[in-house]
């Protein structure tokens, strides 16, 4: 069950990132991210009232707040990078950072002990993630360099998000997730204030941005549930196979061509899923 939840999380992450990337090319990424986090806050607040929470203790709320800080940083730099560069650069860079650091933390600090096949899956997944969405061509202009840096910083933010959510007590229900959305929105708010025109956004983009935030919040909820039923290292890697989704959507909707290296990456991702699920 944990593996299925992590894969559903990956699906939601992939859809949200693809949508957020497209919207960030039509409006300021800081504002798109803020709208998404606010809508995610509303959705998770409703979920928090509906899901049982036998014991809501301060440590779980603090872990939720810390994860929200990571989410805010990750979303800000991910959307900024996708808005001014290629998704095929920013997404895998953020993903590799978001996977590698939690895996290391899970093994070194939390006592996670994946099986041999799971270790093999982790080893296969990391290069597969890079191959799935690696950049083609020789564009090395300043925007490409800046977007690559954005991707690396986003990866650090998402790593913090993943590690912190893995420490939340299941008895706290969805309240730490709601706190996480609140803090992530507060993290993005100063970035919006520092941009020209601040809160001006084309009305036609409001609903898509809000829906994107709800889908992203669903991804976080599914990821959190997965960590409660599976080792942190495995849940993180499975949920982080999401770069395959923007690639496939790019092929089907944007008519992008699939390179041989991406095919190899998708095959590797499939193998990693099998190995991690054994």
PALUMSE-969069 format. One record per residue (C-alpha): x, y, z; residue in one letter. Coordinates in Angstrom, 2 decimals, padded with zeros to 5 digits. Each point is the difference from the previous one (the first is absolute). Example, Ala and Ser with C-alpha at 12.3 -4.5 7.8 and 13.67 -1.06 7.14 Angstrom:
2
<<012.30, -004.50, 007.80>, 'A'>
<<001.37, 003.44, -000.66>, 'S'>
***
This chain:
278
<<000.00, 000.00, 000.00>, 'X'>
<<002.85, 002.40, 000.80>, 'X'>
<<001.45, -000.46, -003.48>, 'X'>
<<-003.36, 000.78, -001.66>, 'X'>
<<-000.44, 003.18, 002.06>, 'X'>
<<003.53, 001.13, -000.89>, 'X'>
<<-000.66, -000.59, -003.72>, 'X'>
<<-003.29, 001.92, 000.17>, 'X'>
<<001.96, 002.77, 001.68>, 'X'>
<<002.43, -000.05, -002.91>, 'X'>
<<-002.89, 000.34, -002.46>, 'X'>
<<-001.37, 003.04, 001.83>, 'X'>
<<003.46, 001.56, 000.35>, 'X'>
<<000.62, -000.45, -003.72>, 'X'>
<<-003.32, 001.52, -001.05>, 'X'>
<<000.40, 002.92, 002.41>, 'X'>
<<003.54, 000.73, -001.18>, 'X'>
<<-000.97, -000.11, -003.66>, 'X'>
<<-002.97, 002.30, 000.59>, 'X'>
<<001.99, 002.32, 002.24>, 'X'>
<<002.77, 000.23, -002.57>, 'X'>
<<-002.41, 000.97, -002.76>, 'X'>
<<-001.74, 002.59, 002.19>, 'X'>
<<003.35, 001.48, 001.08>, 'X'>
<<000.70, 000.85, -003.63>, 'X'>
<<-003.20, 002.05, -000.16>, 'X'>
<<000.19, 001.78, 003.36>, 'X'>
<<002.52, 000.66, 002.74>, 'X'>
<<001.05, -003.33, 001.54>, 'X'>
<<000.01, 001.42, 003.54>, 'X'>
<<-003.68, 000.89, -000.27>, 'X'>
<<-000.96, -003.27, -001.68>, 'X'>
<<001.72, -001.83, 002.84>, 'X'>
<<-001.73, 002.09, 002.67>, 'X'>
<<-003.46, -000.56, -001.50>, 'X'>
<<000.69, -003.71, -000.09>, 'X'>
<<001.17, -000.12, 003.60>, 'X'>
<<-003.05, 001.94, 001.22>, 'X'>
<<-002.39, -002.33, -001.81>, 'X'>
<<001.97, -002.96, 001.35>, 'X'>
<<-000.34, 001.45, 003.50>, 'X'>
<<-003.79, 000.19, -000.34>, 'X'>
<<-000.18, -003.58, -001.30>, 'X'>
<<002.21, -001.43, 002.73>, 'X'>
<<-001.83, 001.97, 002.69>, 'X'>
<<-003.25, -001.67, -001.07>, 'X'>
<<001.77, -003.38, 000.01>, 'X'>
<<001.37, 000.70, 003.48>, 'X'>
<<-003.53, 000.41, 001.37>, 'X'>
<<-001.21, -003.16, -001.73>, 'X'>
<<002.91, -002.36, 000.81>, 'X'>
<<000.29, -001.36, 003.52>, 'X'>
<<002.83, 001.47, 002.07>, 'X'>
<<000.16, -001.75, 003.38>, 'X'>
<<003.06, 001.88, 001.24>, 'X'>
<<001.17, 003.30, -001.46>, 'X'>
<<003.25, 000.82, 001.76>, 'X'>
<<002.31, 002.97, -000.42>, 'X'>
<<002.94, -001.95, -001.52>, 'X'>
<<-002.14, -001.20, -002.90>, 'X'>
<<-001.21, 003.53, -000.69>, 'X'>
<<003.58, 001.27, 000.10>, 'X'>
<<001.10, -002.70, -002.45>, 'X'>
<<-002.91, 001.05, -002.20>, 'X'>
<<001.12, 003.62, 000.18>, 'X'>
<<003.57, -000.96, -000.90>, 'X'>
<<-001.27, -001.99, -002.97>, 'X'>
<<-001.99, 003.05, -001.09>, 'X'>
<<003.14, 002.09, -000.01>, 'X'>
<<001.59, -002.57, -002.30>, 'X'>
<<-003.10, -000.08, -002.19>, 'X'>
<<-000.05, 003.77, -000.37>, 'X'>
<<003.67, 000.10, -000.98>, 'X'>
<<-000.41, -002.93, -002.37>, 'X'>
<<-003.09, 001.38, -001.74>, 'X'>
<<001.46, 003.48, -000.33>, 'X'>
<<003.19, -001.12, -001.70>, 'X'>
<<-001.60, -002.84, -001.97>, 'X'>
<<-002.62, 002.29, -001.56>, 'X'>
<<002.53, 002.77, -000.52>, 'X'>
<<002.35, -002.40, -001.75>, 'X'>
<<-002.71, -001.51, -002.19>, 'X'>
<<-001.29, 003.46, -000.82>, 'X'>
<<003.30, 001.17, -001.48>, 'X'>
<<001.66, -003.24, -001.05>, 'X'>
<<-000.67, -003.54, -001.12>, 'X'>
<<-002.13, -002.37, 002.06>, 'X'>
<<002.35, -002.78, -001.11>, 'X'>
<<002.81, 001.66, 001.97>, 'X'>
<<-001.76, 001.36, 003.08>, 'X'>
<<-002.25, -002.95, 000.83>, 'X'>
<<002.68, -002.74, 000.07>, 'X'>
<<002.45, 002.18, 001.89>, 'X'>
<<-002.57, 000.78, 002.68>, 'X'>
<<-001.04, -003.65, 000.10>, 'X'>
<<003.49, -001.44, 000.43>, 'X'>
<<000.63, 002.34, 002.93>, 'X'>
<<-003.42, -000.78, 001.47>, 'X'>
<<000.72, -003.74, -000.21>, 'X'>
<<003.67, -000.27, 000.91>, 'X'>
<<-000.03, 002.05, 003.20>, 'X'>
<<-003.05, -001.72, 001.63>, 'X'>
<<001.35, -003.43, -000.91>, 'X'>
<<003.31, 000.80, 001.65>, 'X'>
<<-001.80, 001.44, 003.01>, 'X'>
<<-002.29, -003.03, 000.27>, 'X'>
<<002.91, -002.43, -000.03>, 'X'>
<<002.53, 002.00, 002.03>, 'X'>
<<-002.24, 001.67, 002.58>, 'X'>
<<-003.32, -001.84, 000.18>, 'X'>
<<001.18, -003.61, -000.08>, 'X'>
<<-001.72, -000.96, -003.26>, 'X'>
<<001.34, -003.30, -001.33>, 'X'>
<<-001.24, -000.66, -003.55>, 'X'>
<<000.31, -003.53, -001.40>, 'X'>
<<002.53, -000.91, -002.68>, 'X'>
<<-002.59, 000.30, -002.79>, 'X'>
<<-001.12, 003.36, 001.39>, 'X'>
<<003.59, 001.25, -000.02>, 'X'>
<<000.28, -001.16, -003.60>, 'X'>
<<-003.19, 001.89, -000.80>, 'X'>
<<001.36, 003.16, 001.58>, 'X'>
<<003.26, -000.35, -001.95>, 'X'>
<<-001.92, -000.48, -003.27>, 'X'>
<<-002.50, 002.80, 000.72>, 'X'>
<<002.49, 002.81, 000.45>, 'X'>
<<001.59, -000.16, -003.48>, 'X'>
<<-003.42, -000.85, -001.47>, 'X'>
<<-001.42, 003.24, 001.38>, 'X'>
<<002.80, 001.94, -001.65>, 'X'>
<<-000.37, -001.78, -003.32>, 'X'>
<<-003.78, 000.43, -000.13>, 'X'>
<<000.13, 003.77, -000.29>, 'X'>
<<003.61, 000.86, -000.80>, 'X'>
<<000.52, 003.05, -002.21>, 'X'>
<<000.90, -000.41, -003.64>, 'X'>
<<001.82, 002.47, -002.20>, 'X'>
<<002.77, 002.42, 000.84>, 'X'>
<<-001.81, 003.02, 001.40>, 'X'>
<<002.25, 001.43, 002.71>, 'X'>
<<-001.37, 003.54, 000.27>, 'X'>
<<-000.48, 001.81, 003.30>, 'X'>
<<-003.64, -001.07, 000.33>, 'X'>
<<001.01, -003.66, -000.25>, 'X'>
<<002.69, 000.45, 002.64>, 'X'>
<<-002.33, 001.90, 002.32>, 'X'>
<<-002.78, -002.56, -000.40>, 'X'>
<<002.46, -002.80, 000.84>, 'X'>
<<000.91, 001.79, 003.24>, 'X'>
<<-003.72, 000.43, 000.69>, 'X'>
<<-000.43, -003.75, -000.41>, 'X'>
<<002.78, -000.79, 002.46>, 'X'>
<<-001.39, 002.37, 002.64>, 'X'>
<<-003.50, -001.42, -000.55>, 'X'>
<<001.41, -003.47, 000.64>, 'X'>
<<001.34, 001.10, 003.38>, 'X'>
<<-003.40, 001.44, 000.89>, 'X'>
<<-001.86, -003.16, -000.98>, 'X'>
<<002.52, -002.14, 001.88>, 'X'>
<<-000.79, 001.99, 003.15>, 'X'>
<<-003.71, -000.44, -000.69>, 'X'>
<<000.32, -003.77, -000.42>, 'X'>
<<002.21, -000.54, 003.03>, 'X'>
<<-002.21, 002.07, 002.31>, 'X'>
<<-003.25, -001.62, -001.10>, 'X'>
<<001.52, -003.40, 000.65>, 'X'>
<<000.27, 000.90, 003.71>, 'X'>
<<-003.65, 000.96, 000.50>, 'X'>
<<-001.94, -002.16, 002.45>, 'X'>
<<-002.88, -001.75, -001.83>, 'X'>
<<-002.23, 000.73, 002.99>, 'X'>
<<000.08, 003.68, -000.95>, 'X'>
<<-002.11, -000.70, -003.08>, 'X'>
<<000.15, 002.64, -002.72>, 'X'>
<<000.64, 002.98, 002.27>, 'X'>
<<003.77, 000.05, -000.61>, 'X'>
<<-000.72, 000.04, -003.76>, 'X'>
<<-002.30, 002.99, 000.42>, 'X'>
<<002.69, 001.76, 002.05>, 'X'>
<<002.48, -000.85, -002.74>, 'X'>
<<-002.17, 001.68, -002.64>, 'X'>
<<-000.40, 003.07, 002.21>, 'X'>
<<003.74, 000.40, 000.52>, 'X'>
<<000.75, -000.61, -003.68>, 'X'>
<<-002.46, 002.76, -000.95>, 'X'>
<<001.62, 002.35, 002.53>, 'X'>
<<003.41, -000.89, -001.43>, 'X'>
<<-001.13, 001.00, -003.51>, 'X'>
<<-001.78, 003.18, 001.09>, 'X'>
<<003.13, 002.21, 000.33>, 'X'>
<<001.17, -001.13, -003.44>, 'X'>
<<-003.30, 001.17, -001.49>, 'X'>
<<000.24, 003.34, 001.78>, 'X'>
<<003.46, 000.59, -001.43>, 'X'>
<<-001.14, -000.38, -003.63>, 'X'>
<<-001.53, 002.69, -002.23>, 'X'>
<<-003.81, 000.15, -000.10>, 'X'>
<<-000.04, -002.39, 002.96>, 'X'>
<<-003.42, -001.69, 000.01>, 'X'>
<<-001.06, 000.69, -003.58>, 'X'>
<<-000.65, -003.19, -001.93>, 'X'>
<<-002.14, -000.66, -003.10>, 'X'>
<<-003.43, -001.14, 001.26>, 'X'>
<<000.00, -003.00, -002.33>, 'X'>
<<003.01, -001.42, 001.88>, 'X'>
<<-001.52, 000.18, 003.50>, 'X'>
<<-001.97, -003.25, -000.16>, 'X'>
<<002.78, -002.06, -001.64>, 'X'>
<<002.50, 001.28, 002.57>, 'X'>
<<-002.38, -000.88, 002.85>, 'X'>
<<-000.66, -003.49, -001.39>, 'X'>
<<003.74, -000.52, -000.43>, 'X'>
<<000.47, 000.80, 003.68>, 'X'>
<<-002.71, -002.46, 001.04>, 'X'>
<<001.59, -002.77, -002.09>, 'X'>
<<003.40, 000.80, 001.55>, 'X'>
<<-001.56, -000.14, 003.47>, 'X'>
<<-001.52, -003.39, -000.84>, 'X'>
<<003.48, -001.16, -001.00>, 'X'>
<<001.35, 001.01, 003.41>, 'X'>
<<-002.84, -001.75, 001.82>, 'X'>
<<000.59, -003.20, -001.99>, 'X'>
<<003.74, 000.23, 000.58>, 'X'>
<<-000.53, 000.41, 003.75>, 'X'>
<<-002.31, -003.01, 000.13>, 'X'>
<<002.59, -001.98, -001.96>, 'X'>
<<002.76, 000.79, 002.50>, 'X'>
<<-002.22, -001.35, 002.76>, 'X'>
<<-000.25, -003.38, -001.74>, 'X'>
<<003.41, -000.26, -001.64>, 'X'>
<<003.68, 000.78, 000.68>, 'X'>
<<000.75, 003.67, -000.56>, 'X'>
<<002.72, -000.79, -002.56>, 'X'>
<<-002.35, -002.12, -002.13>, 'X'>
<<-002.99, 002.35, 000.28>, 'X'>
<<002.14, 002.98, -001.01>, 'X'>
<<001.48, -001.72, -003.04>, 'X'>
<<-003.33, -001.39, -001.25>, 'X'>
<<-001.80, 003.33, 000.38>, 'X'>
<<002.94, 001.71, -001.67>, 'X'>
<<-000.43, -001.88, -003.26>, 'X'>
<<-002.34, 002.84, -000.95>, 'X'>
<<002.27, 001.56, -002.72>, 'X'>
<<-001.34, -002.71, -002.30>, 'X'>
<<-003.39, 001.76, 000.10>, 'X'>
<<001.13, 003.38, -001.43>, 'X'>
<<001.95, -001.87, -002.67>, 'X'>
<<-003.03, -002.06, -001.08>, 'X'>
<<-002.30, 003.05, 000.12>, 'X'>
<<002.52, 001.94, -002.03>, 'X'>
<<-000.03, -002.71, -002.66>, 'X'>
<<-003.77, -000.37, -000.17>, 'X'>
<<-001.11, 003.62, 000.51>, 'X'>
<<002.95, 002.12, -001.09>, 'X'>
<<001.15, -002.34, -002.79>, 'X'>
<<003.50, -000.28, 001.41>, 'X'>
<<002.21, -002.77, -001.34>, 'X'>
<<001.22, -002.79, 002.25>, 'X'>
<<003.76, -000.49, -000.19>, 'X'>
<<001.71, -003.37, 000.32>, 'X'>
<<001.43, 000.97, 003.38>, 'X'>
<<-003.49, 000.81, 001.28>, 'X'>
<<-001.26, -003.41, -001.13>, 'X'>
<<002.88, -001.57, 001.91>, 'X'>
<<-000.91, 002.07, 003.04>, 'X'>
<<-003.65, -001.06, -000.13>, 'X'>
<<001.05, -003.67, -000.22>, 'X'>
<<002.30, 000.55, 002.98>, 'X'>
<<-002.82, 001.64, 001.96>, 'X'>
<<-002.24, -002.99, -000.67>, 'X'>
<<002.71, -002.38, 001.17>, 'X'>
<<000.51, 002.10, 003.13>, 'X'>
<<-003.72, -000.19, 000.83>, 'X'>
<<000.07, -003.80, -000.26>, 'X'>
<<003.13, -000.29, 002.14>, 'X'>
<<-001.30, 002.34, 002.67>, 'X'>
<<-003.38, -001.75, 000.15>, 'X'>
<<001.48, -003.50, 000.52>, 'X'>
***
